[in-house]
Amino acid sequence: MYLFSHTLSFITTFFSPLVAHAYDLGLPSFANSTDPASLVNNIYMYALGIAGTLAVVMIVYGGVKYVVTGGNSSAQKDATEIIKSAVWGIVLLGGAFLILNTINPTLTVLKNPGLTQVQIVTPTPTGLGTTGVPPSSTTNTDTQESQLALKYLAIKGGDGLSSSATCVAESSPRAIMQDVSMGRYPYVCSPDCSCTAGGPSGTVTLTYNLLKKLTTAEQARKTGGVDNFTVSSLTGGSHAATSNHYNGSAADITSNAGTLASWQNIFNYFKSIGADPHYEFTTTDNSVCGHTTCYTTSSTVGQHIVDSASGNRHLHINF
């Protein structure tokens, strides 16, 4: 009885604040926890209070059983074991906290993890070529063209655009489309391959109508609505001085398959969407069109685009 009374006194003194905190008398409100740390802390305190209460109840039960079974050594031994088990439970509950608090009090303080704001800086795009020509720096404020160029590039990653250029690398169709998509004036060349951003006026870009039709054709190419083709020239390359390439309204198209059926399929498709396609090629056979360069809408003449005597084969598309 001496052990029981002193143990009960110690447990009641040590755990009464926790029991009072668990039953409101201060019941932790999980719903009102403002952050993970306070939620976990409230759950811990609530559970500790319940455990302490149960321990006290078991000690009282063991003590009562010990008293009322006087003379029955077996029953008193069971009562003693109940009390010991309850005490050990309390030691385990409070011991971990006491040990950690003794080693370092900060170990018992639960904190929310801190988050550091990271500033993301988008680098300014640089030139795409390797020829040493400075990148186009003149900004085109007309966003309609840039949005269409972005849409075009998103369809198949721009794989229908040639990366080759007869002048500077930055004047390839792919580089030109990327410039326009980034809101910059593309490189515009001249017959002697002198290329500048936006051309002589500094304001030339791919026209809205050209971009719209090329985007429509690229979507058709993706879905098999037209034979595979490649855009081989836009505002770059060496063309006639008055060529529509240099005002951004023309494109050169080549057939990937290279068969007459494929050339005719692509020709007819662009004609169906409102373009003005022409077969254009050079030839060493003057009987084909009367001179060495053929530029025609005639399918009779156009069929010679696949002749062995022909070269520089493409469809010239005007919009």
C-alpha positions as CSV (number, residue, x, y, z in Angstrom):
1,M,0.0,0.0,0.0
2,Y,2.9,2.3,0.7
3,L,4.2,1.8,-2.9
4,F,0.8,2.3,-4.3
5,S,0.0,5.5,-2.5
6,H,3.3,7.1,-3.4
7,T,3.1,6.0,-7.0
8,L,-0.4,7.3,-7.4
9,S,0.7,10.6,-5.9
10,F,3.6,10.9,-8.3
11,I,1.5,10.0,-11.4
12,T,-1.3,12.3,-10.4
13,T,1.1,15.2,-9.9
14,F,3.0,14.6,-13.1
15,F,0.1,13.9,-15.5
16,S,-2.7,16.0,-14.1
17,P,-1.7,19.0,-16.3
18,L,-1.8,16.7,-19.4
19,V,-5.1,15.2,-18.4
20,A,-6.5,18.7,-17.8
21,H,-5.2,19.8,-21.2
22,A,-6.7,16.7,-22.9
23,Y,-10.2,17.4,-21.6
24,D,-11.3,21.0,-22.1
25,L,-10.0,22.0,-19.6
26,G,-8.2,22.5,-22.9
27,L,-9.0,19.8,-25.5
28,P,-6.7,20.4,-28.5
29,S,-8.7,21.5,-31.5
30,F,-7.3,19.6,-34.5
31,A,-9.6,21.5,-36.9
32,N,-8.1,24.8,-35.8
33,S,-4.5,23.7,-36.3
34,T,-3.0,26.3,-38.6
35,D,0.0,24.3,-39.8
36,P,1.4,20.8,-39.8
37,A,3.6,21.4,-36.8
38,S,0.7,22.6,-34.6
39,L,-1.5,19.7,-35.8
40,V,1.1,17.1,-34.9
41,N,1.8,18.8,-31.5
42,N,-1.9,18.8,-30.7
43,I,-2.3,15.1,-31.6
44,Y,0.7,14.2,-29.4
45,M,-0.5,16.2,-26.4
46,Y,-4.0,14.7,-26.8
47,A,-2.7,11.2,-27.0
48,L,-0.3,11.7,-24.1
49,G,-3.2,13.0,-22.0
50,I,-5.4,10.0,-22.8
51,A,-2.5,7.6,-22.1
52,G,-1.8,9.3,-18.8
53,T,-5.4,9.0,-17.8
54,L,-5.6,5.3,-18.7
55,A,-2.4,4.7,-16.7
56,V,-3.9,6.4,-13.6
57,V,-7.0,4.4,-14.0
58,M,-5.1,1.1,-14.2
59,I,-3.0,2.1,-11.1
60,V,-6.2,2.9,-9.2
61,Y,-7.7,-0.4,-10.4
62,G,-4.5,-2.3,-9.3
63,G,-4.5,-0.6,-6.0
64,V,-8.1,-1.3,-5.3
65,K,-7.7,-4.9,-6.3
66,Y,-4.6,-5.2,-4.0
67,V,-6.6,-3.9,-1.0
68,V,-9.8,-5.9,-1.5
69,T,-7.9,-9.2,-2.0
70,G,-6.0,-9.1,1.2
71,G,-4.8,-12.5,2.2
72,N,-4.9,-13.8,-1.4
73,S,-1.3,-13.6,-2.4
74,S,-1.9,-14.6,-6.0
75,A,-4.5,-11.9,-6.6
76,Q,-2.3,-9.3,-4.9
77,K,0.6,-10.4,-7.1
78,D,-1.6,-9.7,-10.2
79,A,-2.6,-6.3,-8.8
80,T,1.1,-5.5,-8.2
81,E,1.9,-6.5,-11.9
82,I,-0.9,-4.2,-13.1
83,I,0.5,-1.3,-11.2
84,K,4.0,-2.0,-12.4
85,S,2.9,-2.3,-16.0
86,A,1.0,1.0,-15.8
87,V,4.1,2.7,-14.3
88,W,6.4,1.4,-17.0
89,G,3.9,2.6,-19.6
90,I,4.2,6.1,-18.1
91,V,7.9,5.9,-18.0
92,L,8.1,5.0,-21.6
93,L,5.7,7.8,-22.6
94,G,7.5,10.5,-20.7
95,G,11.0,9.1,-20.8
96,A,11.6,9.7,-24.5
97,F,10.6,13.4,-24.1
98,L,12.7,13.8,-21.0
99,I,15.8,12.2,-22.6
100,L,15.6,14.4,-25.7
101,N,14.9,17.5,-23.7
102,T,17.9,16.8,-21.6
103,I,20.2,16.2,-24.6
104,N,19.0,19.3,-26.5
105,P,15.8,21.1,-25.8
106,T,15.4,22.1,-29.5
107,L,14.9,18.4,-30.4
108,T,11.5,18.5,-28.7
109,V,10.3,21.6,-30.6
110,L,8.5,20.7,-33.8
111,K,8.9,23.4,-36.5
112,N,7.4,23.8,-40.0
113,P,10.0,23.4,-42.8
114,G,11.0,26.7,-44.2
115,L,10.5,27.5,-47.9
116,T,12.9,29.8,-49.7
117,Q,11.5,31.8,-52.6
118,V,13.5,31.1,-55.8
119,Q,13.6,33.7,-58.5
120,I,13.6,32.2,-62.0
121,V,15.3,34.3,-64.6
122,T,14.6,33.5,-68.2
123,P,17.7,34.0,-70.4
124,T,17.4,36.1,-73.4
125,P,17.4,33.9,-76.5
126,T,20.6,34.0,-78.5
127,G,21.4,33.5,-82.2
128,L,20.7,30.1,-83.7
129,G,23.5,30.0,-86.2
130,T,27.2,29.3,-86.1
131,T,28.5,31.7,-88.7
132,G,29.2,34.6,-86.3
133,V,26.4,36.7,-87.7
134,P,24.8,38.6,-84.7
135,P,21.3,37.4,-83.7
136,S,18.2,39.3,-84.8
137,S,17.7,41.9,-82.1
138,T,14.9,44.0,-83.7
139,T,11.6,43.2,-82.0
140,N,8.4,42.8,-83.9
141,T,5.5,44.1,-81.8
142,D,2.8,42.4,-83.9
143,T,2.1,39.3,-81.9
144,Q,-0.3,37.6,-84.4
145,E,2.7,36.4,-86.4
146,S,4.6,35.1,-83.4
147,Q,1.5,33.3,-82.1
148,L,1.0,31.6,-85.5
149,A,4.7,30.7,-85.7
150,L,4.5,29.1,-82.2
151,K,1.5,27.2,-83.3
152,Y,3.3,25.9,-86.4
153,L,6.3,24.8,-84.4
154,A,4.1,23.0,-81.8
155,I,2.5,20.8,-84.4
156,K,5.4,18.5,-85.2
157,G,8.3,20.3,-83.6
158,G,9.1,22.2,-86.8
159,D,10.5,19.1,-88.4
160,G,9.0,20.2,-91.7
161,L,11.4,23.1,-91.8
162,S,14.9,22.8,-93.4
163,S,17.8,23.7,-91.2
164,S,20.0,24.3,-94.2
165,A,20.6,27.8,-95.7
166,T,22.2,28.9,-99.0
167,C,23.3,32.2,-97.2
168,V,24.0,32.6,-93.5
169,A,22.8,29.9,-91.1
170,E,20.4,32.3,-89.4
171,S,18.5,32.5,-92.7
172,S,17.4,28.9,-92.7
173,P,13.6,28.3,-92.6
174,R,13.9,26.8,-89.1
175,A,15.9,29.7,-87.8
176,I,13.5,32.2,-89.5
177,M,10.4,30.5,-88.0
178,Q,12.0,30.5,-84.5
179,D,12.9,34.2,-84.8
180,V,9.3,35.0,-85.7
181,S,7.9,32.8,-82.9
182,M,10.1,34.8,-80.4
183,G,8.7,38.1,-81.6
184,R,11.8,39.1,-83.6
185,Y,12.2,40.2,-87.2
186,P,13.8,37.3,-89.1
187,Y,16.8,37.5,-91.4
188,V,15.9,38.7,-94.9
189,C,18.5,38.1,-97.6
190,S,19.1,39.5,-101.1
191,P,20.3,37.9,-104.3
192,D,23.9,38.3,-103.3
193,C,23.2,36.7,-99.9
194,S,23.5,39.9,-97.9
195,C,21.2,39.2,-94.9
196,T,19.8,41.6,-92.3
197,A,17.1,41.4,-89.6
198,G,13.9,42.6,-91.1
199,G,15.5,43.3,-94.5
200,P,16.5,46.7,-95.8
201,S,13.5,48.4,-94.1
202,G,14.1,46.5,-90.9
203,T,10.4,45.6,-90.6
204,V,9.9,42.6,-92.9
205,T,8.6,39.4,-91.3
206,L,6.6,36.4,-92.5
207,T,3.1,37.6,-93.4
208,Y,0.1,36.5,-91.5
209,N,-1.5,34.8,-94.5
210,L,1.7,32.8,-95.3
211,L,2.0,31.6,-91.7
212,K,-1.7,30.7,-91.5
213,K,-1.5,28.6,-94.7
214,L,1.7,27.0,-93.7
215,T,0.3,26.1,-90.4
216,T,-2.8,24.6,-92.1
217,A,-0.5,22.6,-94.4
218,E,1.7,21.4,-91.5
219,Q,-1.4,20.1,-89.7
220,A,-2.5,18.3,-92.9
221,R,1.0,16.8,-93.2
222,K,0.8,15.6,-89.7
223,T,-2.5,13.8,-90.3
224,G,-1.6,12.5,-93.8
225,G,-3.8,14.9,-95.6
226,V,-0.9,15.8,-97.9
227,D,2.3,14.0,-98.9
228,N,5.4,14.7,-96.8
229,F,7.2,17.9,-97.7
230,T,9.9,20.3,-96.5
231,V,9.9,24.1,-96.4
232,S,13.3,24.7,-98.0
233,S,13.2,28.5,-98.2
234,L,11.4,31.5,-96.6
235,T,12.9,35.0,-96.5
236,G,16.4,33.6,-96.8
237,G,18.3,32.3,-99.8
238,S,19.3,33.8,-103.2
239,H,16.2,34.6,-105.3
240,A,15.3,37.2,-107.9
241,A,15.5,40.8,-106.6
242,T,11.8,41.2,-106.9
243,S,10.9,37.8,-105.4
244,N,8.1,37.6,-102.9
245,H,10.4,35.7,-100.6
246,Y,11.9,39.1,-99.6
247,N,8.6,40.5,-98.5
248,G,7.7,37.5,-96.4
249,S,4.8,36.2,-98.6
250,A,6.4,33.2,-100.3
251,A,7.9,29.8,-99.5
252,D,9.7,27.1,-101.4
253,I,8.5,23.5,-100.9
254,T,10.2,20.3,-101.8
255,S,8.7,16.8,-101.9
256,N,10.3,14.3,-99.5
257,A,9.4,11.3,-101.7
258,G,10.6,13.0,-104.9
259,T,8.1,11.1,-107.1
260,L,6.0,12.8,-109.7
261,A,2.8,11.7,-107.9
262,S,4.1,13.2,-104.7
263,W,5.0,16.6,-106.4
264,Q,1.6,16.7,-108.0
265,N,-0.1,15.8,-104.7
266,I,1.6,18.7,-102.9
267,F,1.0,21.1,-105.8
268,N,-2.7,20.3,-105.8
269,Y,-3.0,20.5,-102.0
270,F,-1.5,24.0,-101.8
271,K,-3.7,25.1,-104.7
272,S,-6.8,23.9,-102.8
273,I,-6.0,26.1,-99.8
274,G,-5.7,29.2,-101.9
275,A,-2.0,29.3,-102.7
276,D,-0.5,30.2,-106.0
277,P,1.9,27.2,-106.5
278,H,4.4,27.0,-109.4
279,Y,6.7,24.2,-110.4
280,E,10.2,25.6,-110.4
281,F,13.4,23.9,-111.5
282,T,16.5,24.2,-113.6
283,T,17.0,22.0,-116.7
284,T,19.7,21.3,-119.2
285,D,17.0,20.3,-121.7
286,N,16.0,23.6,-123.4
287,S,13.1,21.9,-125.1
288,V,11.2,21.5,-121.8
289,C,10.3,25.2,-121.3
290,G,12.5,27.1,-123.8
291,H,15.2,28.1,-121.3
292,T,17.2,26.7,-118.4
293,T,14.9,27.7,-115.6
294,C,11.3,26.5,-115.7
295,Y,8.6,28.4,-113.6
296,T,5.2,27.1,-114.5
297,T,1.7,26.1,-113.3
298,S,1.3,23.7,-116.2
299,S,1.2,20.1,-115.1
300,T,2.5,19.1,-118.6
301,V,5.7,21.1,-118.1
302,G,5.7,20.5,-114.4
303,Q,6.1,16.7,-114.8
304,H,9.6,17.3,-116.0
305,I,10.6,18.3,-112.4
306,V,11.6,14.7,-111.9
307,D,13.7,14.4,-115.0
308,S,17.3,13.5,-114.6
309,A,18.2,16.7,-116.5
310,S,16.4,18.8,-113.8
311,G,17.9,20.3,-110.7
312,N,17.1,22.8,-107.9
313,R,13.6,21.3,-107.8
314,H,10.9,22.9,-105.6
315,L,7.4,24.4,-105.6
316,H,7.3,28.1,-105.3
317,I,4.3,29.0,-103.1
318,N,2.9,32.6,-103.1
319,F,0.3,33.8,-100.6
